[in-house]
Amino acid sequence: MLLDKRGYLKLTDFGLSRFKLAEKDVSVCGTPEYLAPEIIQKSGHSKEVDWWCLGCLIYEMVTGIPPFSASSRSELFSKIVEDDPKIPVYLSFKLKSLLEGLLKKSPKQRLGSESADDIKNHPWFDKMDMD
């Protein structure tokens, strides 16, 4: 996370920088706790993995822990692929809805898969000026 000269937060990841991604990529890289199921399964991935990571980041920022954790990498990957995230009951309805949308196992059903506007227009962001 970076701040620009006006103090706005910018999310960035230099772990896999490319000029142009293929339609579907198969390389595996990233923070293990934030890897999307399709990366772990090596089934090919695209921009939807970024929305999964945003869901993981928001989840960790509001709860203090990532949505999936385990004592071993294989157990962690199994949980990411097979389990639903445990969303705390104390989170607001809007935040639960956002996290559930961003952390969908199926990339095509994931919030943002059609357009970033789906995320920008989500009720959790209703008081935020996206401009």
Backbone as CSV, one residue per row, in Angstrom:
resi,resn,N_x,N_y,N_z,CA_x,CA_y,CA_z,C_x,C_y,C_z
1,MET,0.852,-1.165,0.000,0.000,0.000,0.000,0.900,1.230,0.000
2,LEU,0.558,2.164,-0.855,1.328,3.387,-0.988,0.406,4.582,-0.830
3,LEU,0.969,5.712,-0.476,0.212,6.960,-0.440,0.701,7.833,-1.573
4,ASP,-0.237,8.476,-2.291,0.192,9.394,-3.341,0.470,10.766,-2.732
5,LYS,0.851,11.725,-3.568,1.241,13.043,-3.060,0.100,13.800,-2.398
6,ARG,-1.160,13.384,-2.667,-2.319,14.015,-2.024,-2.788,13.248,-0.802
7,GLY,-2.112,12.142,-0.476,-2.484,11.365,0.693,-3.478,10.250,0.431
8,TYR,-3.772,9.986,-0.847,-4.694,8.907,-1.177,-3.962,7.571,-1.199
9,LEU,-4.642,6.558,-0.710,-4.078,5.219,-0.655,-4.097,4.589,-2.039
10,LYS,-2.985,3.971,-2.401,-2.881,3.246,-3.667,-2.475,1.820,-3.338
11,LEU,-3.192,0.866,-3.907,-2.841,-0.537,-3.738,-1.978,-0.957,-4.907
12,THR,-0.894,-1.628,-4.636,0.005,-2.052,-5.696,0.650,-3.367,-5.324
13,ASP,1.094,-4.071,-6.317,1.794,-5.335,-6.097,2.831,-5.485,-7.185
14,PHE,4.086,-5.491,-6.792,5.161,-5.641,-7.758,5.667,-7.076,-7.830
15,GLY,4.927,-7.993,-7.223,5.340,-9.392,-7.231,5.287,-10.011,-8.612
16,LEU,4.399,-9.563,-9.455,4.258,-10.103,-10.802,3.893,-8.952,-11.716
17,SER,4.897,-8.211,-12.165,4.660,-7.056,-13.024,4.890,-7.454,-14.473
18,ARG,3.921,-7.141,-15.303,4.015,-7.431,-16.733,3.362,-6.297,-17.494
19,PHE,3.821,-6.120,-18.723,3.190,-5.122,-19.566,1.799,-5.566,-19.981
20,LYS,1.660,-6.833,-20.307,0.356,-7.344,-20.724,0.241,-8.791,-20.278
21,LEU,-0.815,-9.073,-19.527,-1.064,-10.456,-19.113,-1.740,-11.214,-20.236
22,ALA,-1.481,-12.492,-20.276,-2.186,-13.352,-21.216,-3.658,-13.403,-20.821
23,GLU,-4.492,-13.905,-21.707,-5.920,-14.047,-21.399,-6.103,-14.804,-20.094
24,LYS,-5.373,-15.902,-19.945,-5.352,-16.666,-18.697,-3.907,-17.042,-18.429
25,ASP,-3.422,-16.719,-17.255,-2.056,-17.022,-16.878,-2.054,-18.253,-15.984
26,VAL,-0.895,-18.910,-15.870,-0.804,-20.094,-15.015,0.355,-20.019,-14.029
27,SER,1.074,-18.897,-13.987,2.186,-18.779,-13.049,1.650,-18.664,-11.623
28,VAL,2.435,-19.174,-10.667,2.045,-19.124,-9.260,3.004,-18.190,-8.532
29,CYS,2.473,-17.110,-8.018,3.272,-16.234,-7.177,2.335,-15.377,-6.350
30,GLY,2.787,-14.987,-5.176,1.971,-14.149,-4.315,2.064,-14.584,-2.868
31,THR,1.438,-13.824,-1.993,1.369,-14.148,-0.580,0.481,-15.379,-0.412
32,PRO,0.974,-16.455,0.179,0.197,-17.702,0.244,-1.220,-17.526,0.788
33,GLU,-1.399,-16.737,1.845,-2.725,-16.558,2.446,-3.690,-15.821,1.530
34,TYR,-3.172,-15.125,0.522,-4.009,-14.331,-0.370,-4.204,-14.980,-1.738
35,LEU,-3.638,-16.150,-1.966,-3.767,-16.795,-3.273,-5.209,-17.217,-3.528
36,ALA,-5.699,-16.911,-4.709,-7.048,-17.305,-5.103,-7.070,-18.801,-5.413
37,PRO,-8.232,-19.422,-5.258,-8.330,-20.862,-5.518,-7.829,-21.269,-6.901
38,GLU,-8.118,-20.456,-7.912,-7.714,-20.822,-9.267,-6.201,-20.798,-9.466
39,ILE,-5.495,-20.026,-8.655,-4.027,-20.041,-8.716,-3.518,-21.335,-8.099
40,ILE,-4.044,-21.694,-6.947,-3.627,-22.925,-6.264,-3.923,-24.139,-7.134
41,GLN,-5.066,-24.141,-7.781,-5.462,-25.273,-8.616,-4.784,-25.266,-9.986
42,LYS,-4.069,-24.175,-10.284,-3.377,-24.022,-11.564,-4.328,-24.229,-12.741
43,SER,-5.534,-23.682,-12.599,-6.542,-23.827,-13.637,-6.561,-22.644,-14.600
44,GLY,-5.619,-21.741,-14.437,-5.586,-20.525,-15.238,-6.281,-19.408,-14.489
45,HIS,-5.703,-18.240,-14.544,-6.297,-17.121,-13.816,-6.155,-15.828,-14.604
46,SER,-6.971,-14.881,-14.221,-6.988,-13.577,-14.868,-7.219,-12.506,-13.800
47,LYS,-7.807,-11.393,-14.185,-7.979,-10.238,-13.292,-8.787,-10.542,-12.037
48,GLU,-9.587,-11.595,-12.080,-10.427,-11.917,-10.922,-9.605,-12.217,-9.673
49,VAL,-8.346,-12.638,-9.851,-7.509,-12.899,-8.675,-7.237,-11.611,-7.902
50,ASP,-7.219,-10.485,-8.600,-7.007,-9.201,-7.915,-8.175,-8.867,-6.997
51,TRP,-9.396,-9.205,-7.422,-10.569,-8.947,-6.585,-10.576,-9.883,-5.384
52,TRP,-10.116,-11.124,-5.572,-9.966,-12.054,-4.443,-8.990,-11.449,-3.431
53,CYS,-7.857,-10.968,-3.912,-6.846,-10.383,-3.015,-7.379,-9.156,-2.291
54,LEU,-8.166,-8.344,-2.983,-8.783,-7.191,-2.322,-9.685,-7.666,-1.190
55,GLY,-10.446,-8.726,-1.432,-11.285,-9.293,-0.376,-10.457,-9.759,0.812
56,CYS,-9.333,-10.420,0.530,-8.445,-10.872,1.610,-7.880,-9.687,2.387
57,LEU,-7.473,-8.654,1.670,-6.904,-7.465,2.312,-7.934,-6.766,3.195
58,ILE,-9.128,-6.540,2.678,-10.178,-5.888,3.476,-10.511,-6.737,4.691
59,TYR,-10.649,-8.047,4.487,-10.942,-8.967,5.588,-9.877,-8.821,6.689
60,GLU,-8.626,-8.853,6.293,-7.553,-8.766,7.293,-7.496,-7.383,7.954
61,MET,-7.799,-6.342,7.201,-7.774,-4.998,7.787,-8.865,-4.814,8.836
62,VAL,-10.019,-5.438,8.643,-11.117,-5.244,9.593,-11.147,-6.279,10.714
63,THR,-10.503,-7.430,10.516,-10.532,-8.471,11.555,-9.177,-8.672,12.231
64,GLY,-8.104,-8.289,11.551,-6.766,-8.485,12.106,-6.129,-9.814,11.723
65,ILE,-6.866,-10.649,11.003,-6.330,-11.943,10.555,-6.782,-12.181,9.107
66,PRO,-6.022,-12.972,8.348,-6.471,-13.279,6.981,-7.676,-14.212,7.006
67,PRO,-8.433,-14.278,5.910,-9.629,-15.120,5.894,-9.329,-16.617,5.993
68,PHE,-8.123,-17.018,5.622,-7.718,-18.416,5.718,-6.328,-18.480,6.341
69,SER,-6.154,-19.403,7.279,-4.835,-19.606,7.876,-4.734,-21.051,8.316
70,ALA,-3.504,-21.531,8.409,-3.249,-22.914,8.813,-1.791,-23.036,9.213
71,SER,-1.462,-24.141,9.854,-0.085,-24.352,10.322,0.847,-24.846,9.214
72,SER,0.287,-25.350,8.119,1.122,-25.786,7.001,0.580,-25.205,5.702
73,ARG,1.450,-25.090,4.718,1.043,-24.535,3.431,0.006,-25.428,2.745
74,SER,0.179,-26.741,2.820,-0.781,-27.639,2.163,-2.163,-27.535,2.814
75,GLU,-2.198,-27.409,4.135,-3.478,-27.243,4.833,-4.101,-25.887,4.473
76,LEU,-3.283,-24.842,4.388,-3.756,-23.514,4.000,-4.384,-23.567,2.611
77,PHE,-3.687,-24.170,1.661,-4.192,-24.241,0.296,-5.477,-25.054,0.225
78,SER,-5.560,-26.102,1.003,-6.778,-26.914,1.052,-7.951,-26.077,1.560
79,LYS,-7.726,-25.286,2.594,-8.785,-24.432,3.139,-9.232,-23.386,2.117
80,ILE,-8.277,-22.776,1.427,-8.619,-21.749,0.433,-9.487,-22.344,-0.674
81,VAL,-9.136,-23.543,-1.121,-9.860,-24.179,-2.224,-11.209,-24.742,-1.780
82,GLU,-11.283,-25.305,-0.572,-12.465,-26.060,-0.159,-13.396,-25.351,0.826
83,ASP,-12.870,-24.506,1.697,-13.677,-23.916,2.762,-14.186,-22.521,2.385
84,ASP,-15.313,-22.170,2.965,-15.794,-20.791,2.867,-15.138,-19.987,3.978
85,PRO,-14.864,-18.706,3.715,-14.295,-17.895,4.789,-15.306,-17.734,5.922
86,LYS,-14.817,-17.717,7.141,-15.683,-17.487,8.303,-15.766,-15.977,8.525
87,ILE,-16.905,-15.422,8.157,-17.081,-13.977,8.268,-17.702,-13.674,9.622
88,PRO,-16.988,-12.900,10.447,-17.484,-12.616,11.801,-18.867,-11.976,11.811
89,VAL,-19.659,-12.356,12.796,-21.033,-11.844,12.907,-21.074,-10.353,13.229
90,TYR,-20.002,-9.820,13.792,-20.008,-8.413,14.178,-19.794,-7.462,13.001
91,LEU,-19.489,-7.972,11.813,-19.316,-7.097,10.658,-20.689,-6.665,10.133
92,SER,-20.745,-5.485,9.566,-22.012,-4.968,9.042,-22.501,-5.820,7.873
93,PHE,-23.797,-5.733,7.605,-24.393,-6.460,6.489,-23.706,-6.084,5.173
94,LYS,-23.453,-4.789,4.976,-22.817,-4.326,3.738,-21.411,-4.901,3.589
95,LEU,-20.656,-4.922,4.678,-19.297,-5.456,4.613,-19.316,-6.966,4.382
96,LYS,-20.225,-7.662,5.042,-20.361,-9.107,4.807,-20.662,-9.383,3.341
97,SER,-21.572,-8.615,2.775,-21.944,-8.778,1.379,-20.742,-8.553,0.454
98,LEU,-19.968,-7.516,0.733,-18.779,-7.225,-0.064,-17.779,-8.373,0.017
99,LEU,-17.477,-8.816,1.231,-16.504,-9.893,1.406,-16.977,-11.193,0.762
100,GLU,-18.243,-11.514,0.927,-18.776,-12.726,0.309,-18.669,-12.643,-1.219
101,GLY,-18.898,-11.458,-1.776,-18.785,-11.283,-3.224,-17.363,-11.376,-3.723
102,LEU,-16.431,-10.783,-2.984,-15.028,-10.795,-3.402,-14.368,-12.154,-3.177
103,LEU,-14.856,-12.911,-2.204,-14.227,-14.191,-1.862,-15.018,-15.391,-2.395
104,LYS,-15.691,-15.207,-3.512,-16.363,-16.328,-4.182,-15.296,-17.243,-4.775
105,LYS,-15.493,-18.547,-4.638,-14.527,-19.511,-5.173,-14.454,-19.456,-6.699
106,SER,-15.600,-19.293,-7.337,-15.649,-19.253,-8.802,-15.268,-17.859,-9.307
107,PRO,-14.213,-17.754,-10.095,-13.804,-16.434,-10.590,-14.899,-15.717,-11.373
108,LYS,-15.694,-16.445,-12.122,-16.740,-15.821,-12.944,-17.910,-15.328,-12.106
109,GLN,-18.071,-15.840,-10.888,-19.123,-15.382,-9.989,-18.615,-14.314,-9.021
110,ARG,-17.322,-14.077,-9.018,-16.705,-13.141,-8.079,-17.086,-11.705,-8.414
111,LEU,-17.372,-10.941,-7.382,-17.671,-9.520,-7.551,-16.496,-8.856,-8.266
112,GLY,-16.791,-8.116,-9.325,-15.751,-7.448,-10.099,-15.364,-8.199,-11.357
113,SER,-15.842,-9.433,-11.506,-15.448,-10.212,-12.680,-15.958,-9.587,-13.975
114,GLU,-17.093,-8.924,-13.908,-17.634,-8.254,-15.097,-17.026,-6.861,-15.266
115,SER,-16.939,-6.130,-14.153,-16.464,-4.745,-14.223,-16.086,-4.255,-12.824
116,ALA,-15.092,-3.402,-12.766,-14.720,-2.780,-11.491,-15.866,-1.935,-10.950
117,ASP,-16.758,-1.511,-11.827,-17.912,-0.724,-11.389,-18.789,-1.513,-10.422
118,ASP,-18.812,-2.842,-10.572,-19.585,-3.670,-9.637,-19.085,-3.476,-8.207
119,ILE,-17.799,-3.284,-8.057,-17.219,-3.065,-6.736,-17.411,-1.605,-6.320
120,LYS,-17.124,-0.694,-7.214,-17.275,0.734,-6.910,-18.700,1.075,-6.494
121,ASN,-19.662,0.368,-7.078,-21.071,0.648,-6.789,-21.634,-0.207,-5.663
122,HIS,-20.805,-1.009,-5.029,-21.287,-1.838,-3.923,-21.705,-0.926,-2.759
123,PRO,-22.782,-1.269,-2.069,-23.275,-0.426,-0.959,-22.242,-0.128,0.124
124,TRP,-21.249,-0.982,0.334,-20.246,-0.715,1.370,-19.452,0.548,1.046
125,PHE,-19.356,0.874,-0.236,-18.602,2.052,-0.661,-19.519,3.252,-0.921
126,ASP,-20.790,3.199,-0.515,-21.743,4.230,-0.904,-21.388,5.637,-0.415
127,LYS,-20.608,5.777,0.609,-20.241,7.114,1.084,-18.869,7.540,0.583
128,MET,-18.270,6.715,-0.269,-16.938,7.013,-0.767,-17.047,7.666,-2.153
129,ASP,-16.314,8.750,-2.337,-16.257,9.413,-3.641,-15.185,8.715,-4.465
130,MET,-15.607,7.860,-5.380,-14.657,7.084,-6.167,-13.871,7.939,-7.162
131,ASP,-14.355,9.146,-7.437,-13.600,10.027,-8.326,-12.359,10.541,-7.616
